Each structure stands twice: as C-alpha cells, then as structure tokens.
Amino acid sequence: MKSGLVTIKDLARELNISASTVSRALKDHPDISKETKRAVQELAERLNYQPNAVALSLKQRRSNTIGVIIPEIVHYFFSSVISGIEDVAYDAGFNVIICQSNERYEREVANAKTLLASRVDGVLVSISKHTTDYKHLENFQNNEVPIVFYDRVVPNIVADQVIIDDFDAAYRATRHLIDSGRTRIAHLGGPMALLIGQNRKDGYLKALKEAGIPADENLIVEADSFEKARMAIMKLINQKIKFDGVFATNDLTAIGAMQTIQKKGYKIPDEIAIVGFSDGRFSGITDPTLTSVDQHGYEMGTLATQMLLKRIISEDDEYPAETKVLNADLIVRGSSII
C-alpha cells in the first residue's frame, strides 16, 4: 500500500469491496453485515485510518473547530480561561485554535483573518488593550461566524459576552483598603480605552467618594504591567507623594509595586497595603501573600464556550445576544491586613 494517509479507497482495495460499503460500515449502517463491519473496523484500526476532517467539514458545513483570540497567555487569568474553553470544547467534540494577539492590534487583525480562513465555526475574543477599530471583528458576523466576547468586550458590537462586575470588584477592593485604615490609595489602572479599565477606575472612585476621601489625580496612574508599576511607584516615592495603599489592575502590576515598595524600605502591609486583581498563582507565594480579586477565569472560559456552542448548534440564530455577569471574590491575604 502507498505511504501517506490511509483513505476509504485504500481500505476498500485491501478488502476487495466498494468504497461506499466501507463508508457505511464505518458508520455502523444497518444494511452492512456484522462480519463486514468487523473486517473494516479491524483493518481501519490496524492501518490507523483517520477520517478526512476537511471532507467531513465540507459535507456537514461545519468544521467542529472554534477559534480563540487571547491578549496574552502569560497571564494566569487568561491561561485559566483557556483551560475552561478547552474542557468544554473537547467534551463537545470540537477542536480549538488559540491565537495570541500579544496586546497588539495588528496581530489581532491577523489572528482574525487566520481564523476566518480556517473556516472556524465560531470565535471567542478578548480584545487587545490597543484595539479601537473593530472592523476585523465585525467581519466574523458579516460572514455568519458567531462571536462571543469574554472579559474585554466591544460596546459597539451586539454579541454574546461573559464578563465580571469589574466596577463592583474594584469598589470592594478599594473599600477593603479604606476599612483597613488607608486614606491615600494609589490606583495603578489599565488603559481607559478598555471598558474594564474604565469600570475598575470608576469603582475605585466610588469607594473613595463614599468614604469622604478626595480623589487625588497624582495617585491615579495608567500602569498595567510589572515594569510600568515599578516606574510608577518610583515616581510617586521620588516626588514625595504620600500613599498608604495601592489598588492595582492586575496581579503582575501589584507585584511590581510590591517589590519596588519593599526595595525602598517600606513595610507591607504595616506602612503600605496592596490589593491586586486576578488572583493568579503568584498571589499565594509573594511575601507577604497578595490580597487579590478572583475573576474566576476557568468559569468564564466554560460559560463563554457553552454560549458559543449554543450559537453554533442552534437552528434558531435569531435569539437576542446575552450578557452573563460573574461575581468576583476578594481573597484577603497578608498584603492588606496587619
């Protein structure tokens, strides 16, 4: 037999029967005898026959593949989301193509083109922090490919989405610092182009206002990475801008702030308390351990995938877009309590 992938015609030739008989035997068709089914299945297993996925997708008009666009896999939150996506997808018989934008708009556009060309049945998207033009995402809907946004959503596109209540989570994180006696709380925030950045800042501001603490613009800095946090904290310290608390938009930012604060000789949480966001794997091994908001990434991934598969499989494509909101939990650890 020729080398390469084994086909139905190869099986038919070996058994001296028709290709249509082999095809029906593999599908356990009632018109095919048990002896023939057994012979076909044994040969298929021995020769490691695999169905032609491309041919099947053309016949069924479905590839049984979904695409995922993710900003950065390095973040524990997003890796947790991927775990949830894969578990649900594979249990439903779907493959997953994962594309990473690396927080770059141009790469996100390329990701979208790749997934469309791959004939995916649907896509799960969390936009990059630099994305402000959404034509590449609208193109999915223009080609009747369902889309579900998770975590970072696009307000101008009507689609299913799964988010957490970022406003409330930020409010509770800031309120926790205030209840711990902090009155000069710095906010290391995300880009205001993202709804999550706006909502977390607004939650922070609400907590301050409710407590009668004036907002100080000097303490509100866009810093959403480890290095940006280090620079922001150094600038506050060098300019002698006093602060006794930090609410960071993610855990890596919080850890960057924590390390810089400690290197400058301040004690955590005695002098400065810190709260992060995402409750990643590093939050439990820092010294002190990091108080953080648990975003329930795995649950977000499973729910978003279930919503997407419902869109793909449902014969009714006219039902309205849904928004699922998950409640985040504040996990209190050593960085914010004495």
N, C-alpha and C positions, 0 to 999 in steps of 0.2 A: 504493500500500500504506500502511496506517496506520503512524503513527510508534510508536516503542517497540521492545521486544524482539521479534525475529522468532521465530515459532513454527513447528512442523512443519505446522500447518494453513495458515500463510501460504505455505510452500514448496509444499504440495500445490495450493493455489489457483492459484499462479503457473504451475505446470506442468500443471495440469488432470489431476491424478492423485489417488489416495486418500492420506489421511494415513498409513495403515498401510503403503502402498508406499514412501512417503518414509522412514518409520521403519526399514523393513527395508533400504532402500538405504543409509542412513547407517550401518547395522550390517554392511554388506557381506554381506547374506544371499544364499546361492547361488541362490535362486529368482528373484532380480531380475536383469534383463538388464544387460550391461555399459553399454549406451547410457543406460539409465535411471539407473544408479548415477552415471555421469559427469555427466549433466544435473543430478541432485540435488546432487551434491557441488560442482559449479561454481556453482550458484545459492546454495547454503549459504555458500560462501566469499565470493561477491560481496555477499551481504546480511549477512555477518558473523553468521550463525546460531550461537547458543551453546546447548548442551543445558540444560534446566531442572534445575539441581542439586537443588532441593528435591524435584521429582517423582521424580528418579532415586533419591534417598536413601530416599524412602518406598517405592519399589518394591523396592529392594535391601536395605532395612532397615539401611543404612549410609550415613553422611554423608561418608565419606572425609575427615573433619576430626578433628584431635586438639587438645586444649586444653593450655595450659602455664600454670602459676601459678608466678611467679618473685618473689622478695623485692624485688630492686632491679636494674634493668637497668644502672644507673650502674657497678656493679662489673664489672671486666674479666672476672672469673671467670664470672659469670652471662651476660655477653654472649657469651663463648666457648661456654658450654653451649648457648645459643640457636642459634648457628651450626651446631653439631653436630646439634641437633634438626632444624633446617630442612633441612639437606642430606639426611639420611636420609629424612625425611618426604616431601619433594618428589620424590625419586628413586622412592619407592614409590607416588606418585600421591596423596598426602594433603596437605591444606591444614593450616595451623597457626594457631590463635588464641592470641595471647600476652596474658596478664593479669598486671599487676604489683600486688602487694599493698602495696608501699612500706613493708614491715615492720609492717603494721597488721593485726591480727586481723579487725576489722570489714570491712576491704576484701577480705581473703582470703575471708571468708564470701560477700561479694557476688560475687566472682570465680567461686566455686564454683557459685552459683545461675545466673549468666550462662552458664557453660559447659554446665550441665545443660539449661537452656532452649534452648541452641543445638544440642542433640542431638549432641554430640561423641561419637565412637566410643571415646575413651579420654582419660585425662589424665596429664600429668606434673607432679609437685608438689614444690616445695621450700618448706617452711613458713616463715612469718614468725617472728621471734625472740620475738614476744609470744603465739604460739599455744599454748594449753594445753588447749583444748576442741576435740575433733576430730569432732564430730557432722556438720559440713558435709562432711568428707572421707569419713566412713563412708557418707554419703548416696549417694556415687558407687557404692559397692559394693552398696548396697541397691537401686539402680536398674540393676544389672548393667553398670555402666560400669567397665572395668578401670582401675586406677590404678598408676602406678609412681612411687615417691619417688626423688629424686636429691639428693645432698649432705646435706640436712637431712631426716631421716626421722622417722616416728612409731612409737615402740616398741609401741604398743598396737593397731596395725592390721596385720594379716597381708597383706602385698602385696609385689610385686617391688620391689627397690631397688638403686640404684647409689651406692656411697659410696667414699671413700678411707679408708685406715687412718689416721685422724686421730691416734690415740694414738701410733702408731709415728712418724708425721711430726713430731709435736710433740716426742717423745723425741729424735729425731735432730737437730732444730733446736736444742734446748737443749743436747744433748751437744756439738754443734759449738761453741757458745759456751763451754762448760766446757773443751773441748780447746784453745780459744784463750786460756785462762788466766783466764776470767771466773768469779768466785765469788759475786757479788752480782747476780743476774739477776732483773730485774723481768718479771712476766708481765702483759701487757695482754690480758685474756681476753674471751671472749664470754659471753652470758647462760648461766647454769647450767641454765636450762630446756631448752636445746638440747643434744642428745647431743654435737654437735661441740664445744660449749663445755666440757662435762664431760671429753670424751676428750682434748682438747688440754691442758687443765689437768693431767689425770692423767699424760699423757706427760711434761709439764714436771716434775712432782713426782717421777716415777720416775727421770728423769735426775739430778736433784739428790740423791736418796737414794742412788743407785748410786755417785755421786761423793763421798758423805760430806758433802754440803753441807746444812746445816739449812734447811728451808723457813722463810721469813720472811713472815708474813701481811701485813706492811706493803708487801711488794713484789708482792703478788697483787691486782690491781685489775681490776674489770669495766670495760673501756673498749674498745669495738669500732667506734669512728668517729674521724675525723680530729680533731674538736673535743674529744671525750672524752679522746683520747690527749694532746692539748696540756694539758688541765686536770690530768690525772693526773700527767704529768711535772712540771708546775709545782709541784704539791702536794708531790711527793717532794723536789724541789730546795729548796723553801721550808722544808720541815720538816727539812732537812738529813739526809734518809735516803739513805745512800750506795748507789749501784748502778753497776756497770760493764758491764752488759749488759741488753738488752731483747729479749724474745721476744713479738711482737705477733700477735694472732689473725688479722689481715689486713693487706694492704699499705698501705691508707689510714691505718690506725691506726699502723703503723710509720713512715710518712712524717710524720704529725702529731707523733710522738715525736721523730723525727729533726730536724725544723725547730725545735722548741722547745729541744732539747738544744743545737743549734748557736747559737741566738739567745742562750742563757745562757752561751756562751763555751766550751763543751766540744768537744773534737775527736773526730770519728768516723772510724775505729774506735779511735784511739790510747787515748782515755780511756773511751769507752763504745761497745760494739759492738751492732749491731742486726740482728735477723732478722725478716722479715715472713712472710706466708702468702698465697699465691695466684699469685705471680709474674706480676703484671699488667704492662701496657705501661709503667707509670711506674717499675717497678723498675730498668729499664735506663737511665733518664735522670736519676735523682736524683744528687746529688753529696755523698758518693760513691754509686756504684750500690748497690742494695739486695740483700742476700742474702735469698732467699725460697724458700718451698716451692711447687713447681709442682704444682697439683692436677689438671692435665690436663682442663680444663673441656670442651674440644671432644670428647675421647674419652668423657667421662662423658655428654655430650649424645647422641652417636651410639649408645652402648651402651644408654642408657635408652630411646631411641626404638625401637631394634631389639627390645627386650624388650616394649615396649608393642604394637608392630605384631604381634608373635608372638601376644600375647594376643588382639588384635582379630581376626586372621585365622584362628587355630587353631580347629578344630572341637572340640578337647578342652579344655574350660575347667576341668577338674578337676586339672590338674597342679599340684604344690605351688609356693608362692612361692619365688622365687630371690633371693639377695643376691650381687651382684657387687662385689668389693672391688678397687679400683685402688691400685697402689703409687705414692705421691707421690715426687717427687725434690727434693732440696735443691740449689738453684742458688746456689753460693757466689760472692759478689761483694765489692766494696770495703768495704761497711759492717761487715764482721765479720772481715776479715783485714788485718793490718798489712804 
